[in-house]
């Protein structure tokens, strides 16, 4: 595959080559274009298996053959390399080592690197092979069962069948967990008084957060609670929506803001994505006054514009926590 090329889309219902990322993931569509890549694993007992993973097209800057790398001392084995891409030095993550999977010694693997642009950071992932782009509805992507989470060390955020005629599973990796483990998410000194305008422990109210990444939920919950807020955390947009409807039923004629004053939602989530969640809430008379902030690893102006079109009241790129707290503070009274 030539550098910078994405796999050609094939099959019924696939988007046409050359279509823009903005068109691929329209606001409120509740589906996503995933680049599917393969990893080969040879268990201690049994035949080698092919594992399929997906990453959002919107996060992919390019796909390239395995480049020369420079080893970095004192780093985990899976993150011990750097390479240069278009004049920029970036970290390279060996997904096989991170996931603790191993191809058969007899399997000749010609690895590729998927270069990601997420959370305003460029990072490369070494994968065994790249298959194609597939369009999948978020409602077809489910929370991984506990057994699968245990098998893969909690590094999976979603699971679906690869297509309607195939029982093979497609797994969605918790890339935010990966970024956290390599140190791309730093939480040090977040609560210095000058880090976010002296707001520490001065806010009062309730925030509902929806995010499928356990790392992201922990970062959000810990920091918002330290800022004085009560946090209701859910794993996906569907759970968040159900919680809001249950609360509204109990409130009766009272506004939903009696229960929660702000929603902070990720975009990429099983069952119901954040853009669709926002569109649904903002089109409902019971919820349209509820402020919503999109908090996503998808950077770029087109994603900010899509958030605005969905009706969101704010847009944040993970994980600039100081900026996040400054923005969230705008929706709450100070003590």
Secondary structure as a PSIPRED ss2 file (coil, helix, strand):
# PSIPRED VFORMAT (PSIPRED V4.0)

   1 X C   1.000  0.000  0.000
   2 X C   1.000  0.000  0.000
   3 X C   1.000  0.000  0.000
   4 X C   1.000  0.000  0.000
   5 X C   1.000  0.000  0.000
   6 X C   1.000  0.000  0.000
   7 X C   1.000  0.000  0.000
   8 X C   1.000  0.000  0.000
   9 X C   1.000  0.000  0.000
  10 X C   1.000  0.000  0.000
  11 X C   1.000  0.000  0.000
  12 X C   1.000  0.000  0.000
  13 X C   1.000  0.000  0.000
  14 X C   1.000  0.000  0.000
  15 X C   1.000  0.000  0.000
  16 X C   1.000  0.000  0.000
  17 X C   1.000  0.000  0.000
  18 X C   1.000  0.000  0.000
  19 X C   1.000  0.000  0.000
  20 X C   1.000  0.000  0.000
  21 X H   0.000  1.000  0.000
  22 X H   0.000  1.000  0.000
  23 X H   0.000  1.000  0.000
  24 X H   0.000  1.000  0.000
  25 X C   1.000  0.000  0.000
  26 X C   1.000  0.000  0.000
  27 X C   1.000  0.000  0.000
  28 X C   1.000  0.000  0.000
  29 X C   1.000  0.000  0.000
  30 X C   1.000  0.000  0.000
  31 X E   0.000  0.000  1.000
  32 X E   0.000  0.000  1.000
  33 X E   0.000  0.000  1.000
  34 X E   0.000  0.000  1.000
  35 X E   0.000  0.000  1.000
  36 X E   0.000  0.000  1.000
  37 X E   0.000  0.000  1.000
  38 X E   0.000  0.000  1.000
  39 X E   0.000  0.000  1.000
  40 X E   0.000  0.000  1.000
  41 X E   0.000  0.000  1.000
  42 X C   1.000  0.000  0.000
  43 X C   1.000  0.000  0.000
  44 X C   1.000  0.000  0.000
  45 X C   1.000  0.000  0.000
  46 X C   1.000  0.000  0.000
  47 X C   1.000  0.000  0.000
  48 X C   1.000  0.000  0.000
  49 X E   0.000  0.000  1.000
  50 X E   0.000  0.000  1.000
  51 X E   0.000  0.000  1.000
  52 X E   0.000  0.000  1.000
  53 X E   0.000  0.000  1.000
  54 X E   0.000  0.000  1.000
  55 X E   0.000  0.000  1.000
  56 X E   0.000  0.000  1.000
  57 X H   0.000  1.000  0.000
  58 X H   0.000  1.000  0.000
  59 X H   0.000  1.000  0.000
  60 X E   0.000  0.000  1.000
  61 X E   0.000  0.000  1.000
  62 X E   0.000  0.000  1.000
  63 X E   0.000  0.000  1.000
  64 X E   0.000  0.000  1.000
  65 X E   0.000  0.000  1.000
  66 X C   1.000  0.000  0.000
  67 X C   1.000  0.000  0.000
  68 X C   1.000  0.000  0.000
  69 X C   1.000  0.000  0.000
  70 X E   0.000  0.000  1.000
  71 X E   0.000  0.000  1.000
  72 X C   1.000  0.000  0.000
  73 X C   1.000  0.000  0.000
  74 X C   1.000  0.000  0.000
  75 X C   1.000  0.000  0.000
  76 X C   1.000  0.000  0.000
  77 X H   0.000  1.000  0.000
  78 X H   0.000  1.000  0.000
  79 X H   0.000  1.000  0.000
  80 X C   1.000  0.000  0.000
  81 X E   0.000  0.000  1.000
  82 X E   0.000  0.000  1.000
  83 X E   0.000  0.000  1.000
  84 X E   0.000  0.000  1.000
  85 X E   0.000  0.000  1.000
  86 X C   1.000  0.000  0.000
  87 X C   1.000  0.000  0.000
  88 X E   0.000  0.000  1.000
  89 X E   0.000  0.000  1.000
  90 X E   0.000  0.000  1.000
  91 X E   0.000  0.000  1.000
  92 X E   0.000  0.000  1.000
  93 X E   0.000  0.000  1.000
  94 X E   0.000  0.000  1.000
  95 X H   0.000  1.000  0.000
  96 X H   0.000  1.000  0.000
  97 X H   0.000  1.000  0.000
  98 X H   0.000  1.000  0.000
  99 X H   0.000  1.000  0.000
 100 X C   1.000  0.000  0.000
 101 X C   1.000  0.000  0.000
 102 X C   1.000  0.000  0.000
 103 X C   1.000  0.000  0.000
 104 X C   1.000  0.000  0.000
 105 X C   1.000  0.000  0.000
 106 X C   1.000  0.000  0.000
 107 X C   1.000  0.000  0.000
 108 X C   1.000  0.000  0.000
 109 X C   1.000  0.000  0.000
 110 X C   1.000  0.000  0.000
 111 X C   1.000  0.000  0.000
 112 X E   0.000  0.000  1.000
 113 X E   0.000  0.000  1.000
 114 X E   0.000  0.000  1.000
 115 X E   0.000  0.000  1.000
 116 X E   0.000  0.000  1.000
 117 X E   0.000  0.000  1.000
 118 X E   0.000  0.000  1.000
 119 X C   1.000  0.000  0.000
 120 X C   1.000  0.000  0.000
 121 X E   0.000  0.000  1.000
 122 X E   0.000  0.000  1.000
 123 X E   0.000  0.000  1.000
 124 X E   0.000  0.000  1.000
 125 X E   0.000  0.000  1.000
 126 X E   0.000  0.000  1.000
 127 X E   0.000  0.000  1.000
 128 X C   1.000  0.000  0.000
 129 X E   0.000  0.000  1.000
 130 X E   0.000  0.000  1.000
 131 X E   0.000  0.000  1.000
 132 X E   0.000  0.000  1.000
 133 X E   0.000  0.000  1.000
 134 X E   0.000  0.000  1.000
 135 X E   0.000  0.000  1.000
 136 X E   0.000  0.000  1.000
 137 X E   0.000  0.000  1.000
 138 X H   0.000  1.000  0.000
 139 X H   0.000  1.000  0.000
 140 X H   0.000  1.000  0.000
 141 X C   1.000  0.000  0.000
 142 X E   0.000  0.000  1.000
 143 X C   1.000  0.000  0.000
 144 X C   1.000  0.000  0.000
 145 X C   1.000  0.000  0.000
 146 X H   0.000  1.000  0.000
 147 X H   0.000  1.000  0.000
 148 X H   0.000  1.000  0.000
 149 X H   0.000  1.000  0.000
 150 X H   0.000  1.000  0.000
 151 X H   0.000  1.000  0.000
 152 X C   1.000  0.000  0.000
 153 X C   1.000  0.000  0.000
 154 X C   1.000  0.000  0.000
 155 X C   1.000  0.000  0.000
 156 X E   0.000  0.000  1.000
 157 X E   0.000  0.000  1.000
 158 X E   0.000  0.000  1.000
 159 X E   0.000  0.000  1.000
 160 X E   0.000  0.000  1.000
 161 X E   0.000  0.000  1.000
 162 X E   0.000  0.000  1.000
 163 X E   0.000  0.000  1.000
 164 X C   1.000  0.000  0.000
 165 X C   1.000  0.000  0.000
 166 X E   0.000  0.000  1.000
 167 X E   0.000  0.000  1.000
 168 X E   0.000  0.000  1.000
 169 X E   0.000  0.000  1.000
 170 X E   0.000  0.000  1.000
 171 X E   0.000  0.000  1.000
 172 X E   0.000  0.000  1.000
 173 X E   0.000  0.000  1.000
 174 X C   1.000  0.000  0.000
 175 X H   0.000  1.000  0.000
 176 X H   0.000  1.000  0.000
 177 X H   0.000  1.000  0.000
 178 X H   0.000  1.000  0.000
 179 X H   0.000  1.000  0.000
 180 X H   0.000  1.000  0.000
 181 X H   0.000  1.000  0.000
 182 X C   1.000  0.000  0.000
 183 X C   1.000  0.000  0.000
 184 X C   1.000  0.000  0.000
 185 X C   1.000  0.000  0.000
 186 X C   1.000  0.000  0.000
 187 X C   1.000  0.000  0.000
 188 X C   1.000  0.000  0.000
 189 X C   1.000  0.000  0.000
 190 X C   1.000  0.000  0.000
 191 X C   1.000  0.000  0.000
 192 X C   1.000  0.000  0.000
 193 X C   1.000  0.000  0.000
 194 X C   1.000  0.000  0.000
 195 X C   1.000  0.000  0.000
 196 X C   1.000  0.000  0.000
 197 X C   1.000  0.000  0.000
 198 X C   1.000  0.000  0.000
 199 X C   1.000  0.000  0.000
 200 X C   1.000  0.000  0.000
 201 X C   1.000  0.000  0.000
 202 X C   1.000  0.000  0.000
 203 X E   0.000  0.000  1.000
 204 X C   1.000  0.000  0.000
 205 X C   1.000  0.000  0.000
 206 X E   0.000  0.000  1.000
 207 X E   0.000  0.000  1.000
 208 X E   0.000  0.000  1.000
 209 X E   0.000  0.000  1.000
 210 X E   0.000  0.000  1.000
 211 X C   1.000  0.000  0.000
 212 X C   1.000  0.000  0.000
 213 X C   1.000  0.000  0.000
 214 X H   0.000  1.000  0.000
 215 X H   0.000  1.000  0.000
 216 X H   0.000  1.000  0.000
 217 X H   0.000  1.000  0.000
 218 X H   0.000  1.000  0.000
 219 X H   0.000  1.000  0.000
 220 X H   0.000  1.000  0.000
 221 X H   0.000  1.000  0.000
 222 X H   0.000  1.000  0.000
 223 X H   0.000  1.000  0.000
 224 X H   0.000  1.000  0.000
 225 X H   0.000  1.000  0.000
 226 X H   0.000  1.000  0.000
 227 X C   1.000  0.000  0.000
 228 X C   1.000  0.000  0.000
 229 X C   1.000  0.000  0.000
 230 X E   0.000  0.000  1.000
 231 X E   0.000  0.000  1.000
 232 X E   0.000  0.000  1.000
 233 X E   0.000  0.000  1.000
 234 X E   0.000  0.000  1.000
 235 X C   1.000  0.000  0.000
 236 X C   1.000  0.000  0.000
 237 X H   0.000  1.000  0.000
 238 X H   0.000  1.000  0.000
 239 X H   0.000  1.000  0.000
 240 X H   0.000  1.000  0.000
 241 X H   0.000  1.000  0.000
 242 X H   0.000  1.000  0.000
 243 X H   0.000  1.000  0.000
 244 X H   0.000  1.000  0.000
 245 X H   0.000  1.000  0.000
 246 X H   0.000  1.000  0.000
 247 X H   0.000  1.000  0.000
 248 X H   0.000  1.000  0.000
 249 X H   0.000  1.000  0.000
 250 X H   0.000  1.000  0.000
 251 X H   0.000  1.000  0.000
 252 X C   1.000  0.000  0.000
 253 X C   1.000  0.000  0.000
 254 X C   1.000  0.000  0.000
 255 X C   1.000  0.000  0.000
 256 X H   0.000  1.000  0.000
 257 X H   0.000  1.000  0.000
 258 X H   0.000  1.000  0.000
 259 X C   1.000  0.000  0.000
 260 X C   1.000  0.000  0.000
 261 X C   1.000  0.000  0.000
 262 X E   0.000  0.000  1.000
 263 X E   0.000  0.000  1.000
 264 X E   0.000  0.000  1.000
 265 X E   0.000  0.000  1.000
 266 X C   1.000  0.000  0.000
 267 X C   1.000  0.000  0.000
 268 X C   1.000  0.000  0.000
 269 X C   1.000  0.000  0.000
 270 X C   1.000  0.000  0.000
 271 X C   1.000  0.000  0.000
 272 X C   1.000  0.000  0.000
 273 X C   1.000  0.000  0.000
 274 X H   0.000  1.000  0.000
 275 X H   0.000  1.000  0.000
 276 X H   0.000  1.000  0.000
 277 X H   0.000  1.000  0.000
 278 X H   0.000  1.000  0.000
 279 X H   0.000  1.000  0.000
 280 X H   0.000  1.000  0.000
 281 X H   0.000  1.000  0.000
 282 X H   0.000  1.000  0.000
 283 X C   1.000  0.000  0.000
 284 X C   1.000  0.000  0.000
 285 X C   1.000  0.000  0.000
 286 X C   1.000  0.000  0.000
 287 X C   1.000  0.000  0.000
 288 X C   1.000  0.000  0.000
 289 X C   1.000  0.000  0.000
 290 X C   1.000  0.000  0.000
 291 X E   0.000  0.000  1.000
 292 X E   0.000  0.000  1.000
 293 X E   0.000  0.000  1.000
 294 X E   0.000  0.000  1.000
 295 X E   0.000  0.000  1.000
 296 X E   0.000  0.000  1.000
 297 X C   1.000  0.000  0.000
 298 X C   1.000  0.000  0.000
 299 X C   1.000  0.000  0.000
 300 X C   1.000  0.000  0.000
 301 X H   0.000  1.000  0.000
 302 X H   0.000  1.000  0.000
 303 X H   0.000  1.000  0.000
 304 X H   0.000  1.000  0.000
 305 X H   0.000  1.000  0.000
 306 X H   0.000  1.000  0.000
 307 X H   0.000  1.000  0.000
 308 X H   0.000  1.000  0.000
 309 X H   0.000  1.000  0.000
 310 X H   0.000  1.000  0.000
 311 X C   1.000  0.000  0.000
 312 X C   1.000  0.000  0.000
 313 X C   1.000  0.000  0.000
 314 X E   0.000  0.000  1.000
 315 X E   0.000  0.000  1.000
 316 X E   0.000  0.000  1.000
 317 X E   0.000  0.000  1.000
 318 X C   1.000  0.000  0.000
 319 X C   1.000  0.000  0.000
 320 X C   1.000  0.000  0.000
 321 X H   0.000  1.000  0.000
 322 X H   0.000  1.000  0.000
 323 X H   0.000  1.000  0.000
 324 X H   0.000  1.000  0.000
 325 X H   0.000  1.000  0.000
 326 X H   0.000  1.000  0.000
 327 X H   0.000  1.000  0.000
 328 X H   0.000  1.000  0.000
 329 X H   0.000  1.000  0.000
 330 X C   1.000  0.000  0.000
 331 X C   1.000  0.000  0.000
 332 X C   1.000  0.000  0.000
 333 X C   1.000  0.000  0.000
 334 X E   0.000  0.000  1.000
 335 X C   1.000  0.000  0.000
